[in-house]
Amino acid sequence: MQKNHWGFLSGILGSVAYFQLSESTVPKDSNCSYLAPVSTDVLAVIAGSVLAYRGHVNNDPFVSFVGGCVIGIHAQQWMSHKSKEDAG
């Protein structure tokens, strides 16, 4: 496995750990950190994908890590909060 793949995987896993930790410290009825529109998450995932791709092309694990973090955080944010708003 190339270094950039390890960077991307570490970014995803790091974002999961960060998101779970931050979710455990926010009161359940609080919604203050998720006021941004869904378009913010979509643009962030696109930007994270660009970073992950550039990290892959240049075999740069640090750029891949940042791309994985951005994708992971915004995907979890959307799945945990925004998708529930859309359904309700």
MORAVEN-V718948 format. One record per residue. RES is the residue in one letter. PHI is phi in whole degrees, -180 to 180 (NA if undefined). D_FIRST is the distance of its C-alpha to the first C-alpha in whole Angstrom. Layout:
RES,PHI,D_FIRST ; RES,PHI,D_FIRST
This chain:
M,NA,0 ; Q,-73,4 ; K,-58,7 ; N,-66,8 ; H,-68,6 ; W,-64,7 ; G,-62,10 ; F,-64,11 ; L,-61,11 ; S,-63,13 ; G,-63,15 ; I,-63,16 ; L,-64,16 ; G,-64,19 ; S,-69,21 ; V,-65,21 ; A,-61,23 ; Y,-62,25 ; F,-65,26 ; Q,-64,27 ; L,-64,29 ; S,-69,30 ; E,-65,32 ; S,-73,33 ; T,-102,35 ; V,-96,37 ; P,-57,40 ; K,-58,40 ; D,-87,42 ; S,-84,41 ; N,-131,39 ; C,-65,40 ; S,-89,36 ; Y,-125,35 ; L,-82,38 ; A,-66,36 ; P,-68,36 ; V,-58,34 ; S,-59,33 ; T,-62,32 ; D,-67,29 ; V,-64,29 ; L,-64,29 ; A,-66,26 ; V,-66,24 ; I,-63,24 ; A,-63,24 ; G,-63,21 ; S,-65,19 ; V,-63,20 ; L,-63,19 ; A,-62,15 ; Y,-65,16 ; R,-63,17 ; G,-64,14 ; H,-68,12 ; V,-62,14 ; N,-95,15 ; N,50,11 ; D,-111,13 ; P,-66,11 ; F,-72,15 ; V,-67,16 ; S,-63,13 ; F,-60,15 ; V,-63,18 ; G,-60,18 ; G,-63,16 ; C,-62,19 ; V,-63,22 ; I,-62,20 ; G,-62,20 ; I,-63,24 ; H,-73,26 ; A,-67,24 ; Q,-66,26 ; Q,-61,29 ; W,-66,30 ; M,-66,29 ; S,-81,31 ; H,-125,34 ; K,-72,34 ; S,-67,34 ; K,-71,36 ; E,-66,39 ; D,-66,38 ; A,-77,39 ; G,-97,42
